């Protein structure tokens, strides 16, 4: 952890005898999104997160390019030499995880896509909100993505003037994969979806399943943010899957 420009969450307490999961946040979010997750301490390291450029405590600027984010994470991880690492990407983070594996040949034990599929197509309405400011995009995502009423949700999104949300959402629309690449992935893939998530296109879930050997898990009474809406059940499910 010799780069003060990058924030590594929970990397100072890694036990190499335990399982490690790298959690990759969705659009605009940072390490705080996993704060309520509780994995069995005897078996797992604490959830690992590396804040992306311009997000959370990492310096720099956000990008409208998924590939730049995936390369950033791979370069940041290089010094740790983690073996059998599980990748868990939420929403946009799932695309980053896919590109790490497909575009850069990153080696992982398994892949967990949390409220995430390929492709992710962001509506024009949300893009226009994001152009107006991070807060407007956050309001839209919370309105349509959150099933349970939770106080303070907007605080997890960027508050500064830089258009982090616009860049991230644009990155989702810009990202392209060849379906053949999905078929060629040789690691276990699991999808965890919220039954009440209005931001994930179920038709695309079926399409993704046709092109990959994935297992689908659904959480009842949960929208796009299971790590806040039901962190206890999500923690149990992640433990079961990994």
C-alpha positions as a printed Julia matrix, in Angstrom:
242×3 Matrix{Float64}:
   0.0     0.0     0.0
   2.72    2.38   -1.06
   0.52    4.7    -3.15
  -1.08    7.46   -1.05
  -3.26    8.42   -4.02
  -5.21    5.15   -3.8
  -7.45    4.08   -0.92
  -7.26    0.39   -0.03
 -10.07   -0.65    2.33
  -9.28   -3.5     4.77
  -6.06   -4.48    2.94
  -3.95   -3.95    6.06
  -5.46   -6.97    7.82
  -5.32   -9.7     5.14
  -4.75  -13.25    6.37
  -3.62  -15.32    3.39
  -5.09  -18.46    4.91
  -8.59  -16.99    4.67
 -10.87  -16.3     1.7
 -10.67  -12.84    0.14
 -13.42  -11.08   -1.81
 -12.82   -7.87   -3.73
 -16.05   -5.86   -3.8
 -16.27   -3.44   -6.74
 -18.78   -0.6    -6.22
 -21.49    0.53   -8.58
 -21.73    3.94  -10.25
 -20.62    6.8    -8.01
 -20.13    4.64   -4.92
 -17.07    3.74   -2.87
 -15.88    1.49   -0.02
 -18.79    2.51    2.21
 -21.22    0.31    0.32
 -19.99   -2.84    2.09
 -20.01   -1.39    5.61
 -22.96   -3.52    6.8
 -21.76   -6.84    5.38
 -20.63   -9.4     7.94
 -18.79  -12.45    6.66
 -17.65  -15.24    9.03
 -14.37  -13.96   10.49
 -12.92  -17.44   10.94
 -13.15  -18.14    7.21
 -13.07  -14.75    5.47
 -10.95  -11.65    5.47
 -12.85   -8.43    5.93
 -14.47   -7.26    2.65
 -11.85   -5.69    0.39
 -12.5    -2.55   -1.65
 -10.24   -0.29   -3.69
 -11.86    3.08   -4.32
 -11.82    3.94   -8.03
 -10.21    7.18   -9.25
 -12.27   10.19   -8.23
 -14.36    8.06   -5.87
 -14.31    8.0    -2.08
 -10.78    8.51   -0.78
  -8.91    7.82   -4.01
  -7.5    10.84   -5.8
  -7.86   11.55   -9.5
 -10.8    11.72  -11.86
 -13.64    9.41  -12.77
 -13.8     7.91  -16.25
 -16.4     7.03  -18.86
 -14.4     3.92  -19.75
 -14.85    0.57  -17.99
 -11.51   -0.68  -19.28
  -9.62    2.11  -17.55
 -11.24    1.18  -14.23
 -10.46   -2.53  -14.63
  -6.81   -1.84  -15.48
  -6.58    0.52  -12.5
  -7.76   -2.25  -10.14
  -5.46   -4.86  -11.64
  -2.46   -2.56  -11.31
  -3.44   -1.68   -7.72
  -3.8    -5.36   -6.79
  -0.46   -6.41   -8.23
   1.53   -5.71   -5.06
  -0.62   -8.03   -2.91
  -0.19  -11.31   -4.85
  -3.59  -12.56   -3.71
  -4.41  -16.14   -4.68
  -7.92  -17.49   -5.26
  -9.48  -14.04   -5.04
 -13.25  -13.79   -5.57
 -14.54  -10.78   -7.55
 -17.9    -9.32   -6.52
 -19.12   -6.4    -8.64
 -22.24   -4.39   -7.9
 -24.04   -2.9   -10.94
 -21.28   -1.03  -12.87
 -18.76   -2.93  -10.76
 -19.92   -6.15  -12.4
 -18.86   -4.8   -15.79
 -15.48   -3.87  -14.36
 -15.08   -7.4   -12.98
 -16.02   -8.91  -16.36
 -13.47   -6.75  -18.15
 -10.78   -7.66  -15.62
 -11.37  -11.31  -16.49
 -12.04  -11.08  -20.22
 -10.18   -7.98  -21.33
  -7.09   -8.37  -19.15
  -6.91  -12.09  -18.35
  -7.12  -11.5   -14.6
  -7.22  -14.72  -12.59
 -10.0   -15.15  -10.02
 -11.52  -18.04   -8.14
 -15.09  -17.07   -9.03
 -17.26  -14.14  -10.08
 -20.27  -12.79   -8.23
 -22.42  -10.24  -10.08
 -24.52   -8.3    -7.6
 -27.52   -6.54   -9.2
 -25.43   -6.6   -12.34
 -25.54   -8.19  -15.78
 -24.13   -7.55  -19.23
 -25.17   -5.41  -20.96
 -26.14   -2.54  -18.67
 -27.97    0.09  -20.66
 -28.66    3.34  -18.82
 -31.81    5.19  -19.83
 -31.63    8.58  -21.52
 -33.64   10.02  -18.64
 -31.01    8.98  -16.1
 -28.17   10.21  -18.31
 -29.81   13.62  -18.53
 -30.2    13.71  -14.75
 -26.52   12.85  -14.37
 -25.53   15.65  -16.73
 -27.34   18.08  -14.42
 -25.4    16.88  -11.36
 -24.58   13.92   -9.14
 -27.47   14.64   -6.78
 -30.05   14.49   -9.54
 -28.74   11.11  -10.72
 -28.7     9.82   -7.13
 -32.33   10.86   -6.62
 -33.33    8.96   -9.77
 -31.44    5.8    -8.84
 -32.77    5.82   -5.29
 -36.34    6.39   -6.48
 -36.35    3.48   -8.91
 -33.7     1.22   -7.38
 -34.51    1.26   -3.68
 -37.38   -0.93   -2.53
 -37.19   -0.37    1.22
 -37.27    3.14    2.66
 -33.85    3.93    4.1
 -32.72    7.24    5.56
 -29.45    8.75    4.38
 -29.11    6.73    1.16
 -28.15    9.8    -0.85
 -25.04   10.25    1.28
 -23.35    7.24   -0.33
 -23.25    9.02   -3.7
 -20.73   11.75   -4.64
 -21.51   15.23   -3.38
 -18.88   17.22   -5.32
 -19.46   19.13   -8.54
 -17.38   16.83  -10.78
 -19.78   14.71  -12.83
 -18.75   11.36  -11.4
 -22.21    9.83  -11.86
 -22.4    10.92  -15.49
 -18.97    9.45  -16.29
 -19.77    6.14  -14.59
 -23.2     5.76  -16.18
 -21.78    6.7   -19.57
 -19.1     4.06  -19.05
 -21.82    1.43  -18.65
 -23.38    2.42  -21.97
 -20.0     2.49  -23.71
 -18.9    -0.99  -22.62
 -19.09   -3.77  -25.21
 -18.43   -7.49  -24.91
 -18.56  -10.32  -27.42
 -21.07  -12.97  -26.25
 -18.49  -15.59  -27.2
 -16.18  -14.17  -24.55
 -18.82  -14.87  -21.9
 -19.16  -18.44  -23.09
 -15.42  -18.91  -22.84
 -15.17  -17.82  -19.2
 -13.97  -20.86  -17.26
 -14.85  -19.9   -13.7
 -18.02  -20.16  -11.59
 -20.37  -17.2   -12.12
 -23.23  -16.31   -9.79
 -25.87  -13.61  -10.22
 -27.52  -12.15   -7.13
 -30.59  -10.13   -8.05
 -33.14   -8.21   -6.03
 -36.67   -9.37   -6.79
 -37.85   -5.73   -6.58
 -34.97   -4.22   -8.56
 -36.41   -1.94  -11.27
 -32.99   -1.0   -12.62
 -32.04   -4.46  -13.93
 -33.65   -5.59  -17.19
 -34.91   -9.14  -16.68
 -34.77   -9.79  -20.43
 -31.05   -9.13  -20.32
 -30.74  -11.51  -17.38
 -32.16  -14.29  -19.54
 -29.86  -13.31  -22.4
 -26.82  -13.3   -20.12
 -27.75  -16.71  -18.76
 -27.89  -18.11  -22.31
 -24.32  -17.01  -22.97
 -22.76  -18.01  -19.65
 -22.82  -20.9   -17.23
 -24.14  -18.81  -14.35
 -26.29  -19.6   -11.35
 -29.01  -17.09  -10.48
 -30.01  -16.26   -6.9
 -32.91  -13.94   -6.1
 -33.46  -11.99   -2.88
 -37.06  -11.27   -1.92
 -38.22   -7.82   -0.82
 -34.99   -6.25   -2.04
 -34.26   -3.73   -4.79
 -30.96   -2.55   -6.27
 -29.15   -2.12   -2.95
 -29.24   -5.46   -1.02
 -26.12   -4.51    0.96
 -28.25   -1.82    2.63
 -31.75   -3.27    2.29
 -30.92   -6.69    3.75
 -27.19   -6.96    4.55
 -27.71   -9.92    6.9
 -29.3   -12.12    4.24
 -26.84  -10.94    1.59
 -23.92  -11.82    3.85
 -25.34  -15.3     4.34
 -25.89  -15.71    0.6
 -22.36  -14.58   -0.29
 -20.98  -17.04    2.26
 -23.07  -19.83    0.72
 -22.01  -18.98   -2.84
 -18.3   -18.54   -2.21
